[in-house]
């Protein structure tokens, strides 16, 4: 078996890049043999780290990635361009390079699932075939979230010209028995006073800020570390493009919590910009688990704070003007996903608006 490039070798090249004033550094981790490039500032798309697709076990890999750092200095968008397919590339690698270019061109965030699938597909043996793609999809259990995610990636491959039967994709998705969504009952979620009691009880300042942001804006765990801006004069924040579902603005519910927990100025827990969304989410989950004994609602979890935000938008009189479509956008959901998750509340709000509209027209 090949070995990863030794750590001193690429660190030595980084020292040379630093002396040259380059904004780019080589990165290699024990989790993958693929070289990454880290920007000392940000890439053009706002990300901090990008995969090169260059396997460190290849004989000339370090020279190639070093040259790529030099090229980026002249052309910061070089990594967004499709590399030429050479004899050194397998058909699967060429396919995944086309997929990455397609996703980038569409403005789709290459999040953890896409990145993992690209690695898995690149490692497949033999020539590219639709049958192999189908087998890859079906090796994920029919009752798993991964099955649905592989179908989504297969759809993307269809978009770039792979002749996958569209009916087969639709049928495979329909036959999946996985459902992460359930109709949530507001009675199972923390009331506002319980949310206040929990956040107020935290003595760690940065983590109080983090929990306050999650509670006030209904953020996913990792999104507290993906803020493009802190609260403005009306309390709105912006989530950065490198979050799970990309950029979006979010309104507070309730706005007075912004001042209560000093969400404008409060510092956040330390974290690495190179961490994945999954790693950042786990960081929040770990903290909450350690301190969940301070929460007074039944079987508390950090995501209860996000669901409680949704409950406010659909059940609190202050937010009766917020449509289901707007609530979905605020939470970074598609409308159908949002409806399935918060079905009971959405139906109630839809019925109220329908009746009010008829009464107005009468």
N, C-alpha and C positions, 0 to 999 in steps of 0.2 A: 504493500500500500504506500501511496505517496505521502509525504509529510508536508504540513503547511510551511510556508516560507518562515524562516526563523525570525523572531521578533526583532532582534538587533538590526537585521538587514533592512527592513522597511522603516524602522525608526531612524536609521542612519540616513536614508533618503529624505525623511521628513526634516532632518536637521539641515540638509542641503536646500530643500525647498524654503525653509525659514530664512536661511541666509540670503536666498535670492529674492526674498520679499513676496513669495507666492502666497495667495490666499487659500491654498488648498493643501490638504494633508492626506497621506495614505493611512488606511485603517484596516486591520485584520483582527478578527475575534476567533475564539476557540469554538464558536457555534457554527461557523461556516468557513469553507476554504476560499470563498469569493472575496476579492478585494473590494473595499468601499472607499469612497473619497469624502472626507469631511471638509466643509467650508468653514474658514475662520470667521467669515461673515455668513450671509445666507446665499443659497443659489437663487436664480431668477424666479423660481416658483415658490420661494419662501421656506424651502426645506433646508435642513442642516447637513444631512448625510444622504449620499446616493450610492447605489450599487453600480459597479462597473461591468459586472458580468464576467470579469476576468478571473479564472481559476488560478489560485496561487501555486498550485502544484505543477503548472506548466513551466517549462524551462525558462522561457523569456518573460514570464508574467510580471515580475517586478519592474523590468525595464519598460514594459508596455504601460503599466499603470503610472509609472513616473512620467513617461512622455505625455500621458493623458492629463496629468496635473499641469504640465507646462502648456499644453494645448488649451486647457480651460482658462489659463491666465489671459490668453489672447481671444478666446471665444467661450465666454461663460455658458453658452447654451449648447456646448458640444455634447454633453451627456444626454440631451433631449433628442438628438438625431439618431436615426437608425444606423448602427454600424454596418459596414459592408459585410456581406456573407462571404467568408473565405473557406478554403478547404479545411481549416482548423475547426470550424464550427460544425456540430452535428445538425441534422435537420430540426431536431427538437429545440436546440439552442436558437437557431435562426427563427423558428416559429415564435418563441417566447420574446425575442428581441422585437419582432413585429408587434406582438401583443403589447409590450411596454410602450412602444412608440404610439400605438393606437390609443391607449388609455391616456397617455400624456397629452396627445393632440386634442382629445375630447375633454380635457380638464378633469379627468377622473383621478381621485387620490389613489395611489398604489398602496393601499393599507396592508395590514398584516396578512389578511387572507390571500389577496392577489400575490403578494410577495412570496408567500409560502407555496402557492400553486405554481408560480413561475419556476421556483427552485425544483419542485417535484417533476414538472414537465420537462425541464431542461435535462434532468437526470435519466429520463426514460431511454431505454436501449432501442436500437433498430431504427427503421425509417418511420417518418410521420404517417400515421394512419388514423382514420376516423374510428375504426374498431378499437384501437388502443385507447383513444380518448373516452369512448363509451365505457370500456372496462375500467378506466381510471375513475370515472364518475361513479360507477356502480360498486366499486370496492368500498365506498363509504356506506355505512348502514342506512337503510331506508328511513329509519326513525331518527336520524341524526341531523343536526344543523349543518354538518360538513357536506352531506349529500346535496342540500340546497345550494350551498356556496359553490360546490363544484359545477353544478348546473349553470350557475351564473357565469362562472369563468368560461364554461363551454360555449355559452351564448356569445361571449366576447370573441371567442375564436371563430364562431360563425360570422361575426361582423367583419373579421379581417379576411374572410374568404375560404375558410375551411368548410368543406361540404358536409356539415352535420345536419341530419334530418331535423328540421325545425319541429315537426310533429313529435318526434322522439323526445326532444328536449321538453316540450310542453307536457307530454305524457309522463315523463320521468318526474318532473316537478309535481304534477298533480297526484302521482302515486305515493309521494313522500308522506309519511305519517307524523313528521316532526312539526311541532308547534310551540314556539317559545312564547307565543302571545296568549294571554288569558284575560278574561274580563275581570278587572280589579274592582273590589268593593271598597268604597271610601271608608267603611267601618274598620277595615284591616290596616288602614294607614294612619300615621301620626297626625293628630290634630295640630293646629297652629301653635297652641300653647305648649304642646309636647315638643315640637321642633325647637321653639324658643328655649325651653328648659334644657334641652340637650346641648345646643350650641353654647348657651350661656355657661353651662357647667364645665366647658373645656378650658383648661388653664394654659395650654400650649398656644401662644398667640398665632403663629403661622397656621397651625391646624384649625384653630377657631375660624380664621379667615377662610380657609379652604372649605370647611363644612358650611360656613355661612354662605359662600358663593354657590355651593351645590344646592342648598336649601332654597335660596332666594331665586335662583335662575333655573332650577330643575336640570342641572348639568349631569352628563354622564361622568363617571369617576375620573377618567383621564382628562376631560375637557377643562377642569380647573387649572391644569398646567398648559392649556392650549389657548390662552386668552390673547386676542389681538389688541384688546383695549379694556381698561377698567371702567367702572360705571361713569357715564357722562352726567350732565346736569339733570336729566330726567331718569337716571338710573339704568339706562340701557348699556349692555356690554356687547362685545363682538367676539365670536369664537373664530380662531384662526383656521386657515385652509388645511392645515395638516392634522386636523381632528378626524374622527371616524367618517363623518358625513360632510366635511368641508366647511367653508365659511358660512356663518349666519349671524345675524343680530338677535339678541334676546332681551325681552323686557323683564323687569323684576316683578315678583309677586310674593311678598309685599315690598313696596318701595321703602317703607320706614326701616326695613331690616338692613338696608344699605348703610344707613347711619348707625344703627344699633351695633353692628359688628365691624364698623369702619372698613367697609369693603373697598373703598376708594384708595386708601393708603396702606392698609394692612399687608404685611409681607406674607409670602407663601412659603411652605416648606421647601427646602433645597431639593433640586432635582437636576438630572442631566438632560440637556436638549437632545442628546443622542438616544434617549430612551424611547422605546416604542410605546404606542398607545396602550398596548396590553400591559407592559411593565408599569406604566404610570397608573393605570387602573388598579393593578394589584397593590400598588403602594397605598392607595386610598383604602382599599378593602382591608388591608392589614391593619392600618391605623384604626378603622372603625371597629373591627373585630376586637381589638385590644381594649376599646373604651365603650363598647356597646352596653356594658352594665349601667352606664349613665342614662341610657334611653329608657323611657317609661312605657313605650308601646310594645305590643306583642311581637316576639321573634324579630327584633330590629335588624335591618341591614342598611347599608349606605344607599342602596337604590330606592329605599322607601322615601328618602328625601326628594328624589326626582319624581316618583309617582305622586307624592303629596303635592308637588308643584302643579302637576297635571290636574289633580283633583280641584285645586284652587281655581284654575282657569275655567273649569267646567261647572263648578258648583257654587263658587263664591259670587255674591251679588256685585262686587266691585269689578268683576271681569265678565259680566253677562254680555258685553259687546264683542267679546273675542269669539270669532267663528271657529268651528272645528278645523277648517283648513288653515287658519292662522295659528291655532294652537299646535298643529302638527309641524308647521314650519318653525315655530319657536323652539320646538323640542328636537328638531333635526330628524323628523320622521317623514315618510310618505303618508299621504292621507289615509290610505287603506290600512297600513300598519297601525297608524294611530287609532283608527276606528276599532280595529280588532282588539287592541290593548285596552282601550278605555270605552268599550262598546256601550256600556250602560249609560255613562255620562253623555257620550256623544249623541245617542238616540234621544235622550231627554232634551238636550239643547236644540237639536234639529227640530223636534216636535214643537218646542216653545216658539222658535223662529217662524215655523210654518203657520202656527195658529195666529201669532201676532201679525204676520203678513196678511192673512185673510181678514182679520179684524180691521186692519188699516184700510183695506180695499173695500170693505163693506160700507 
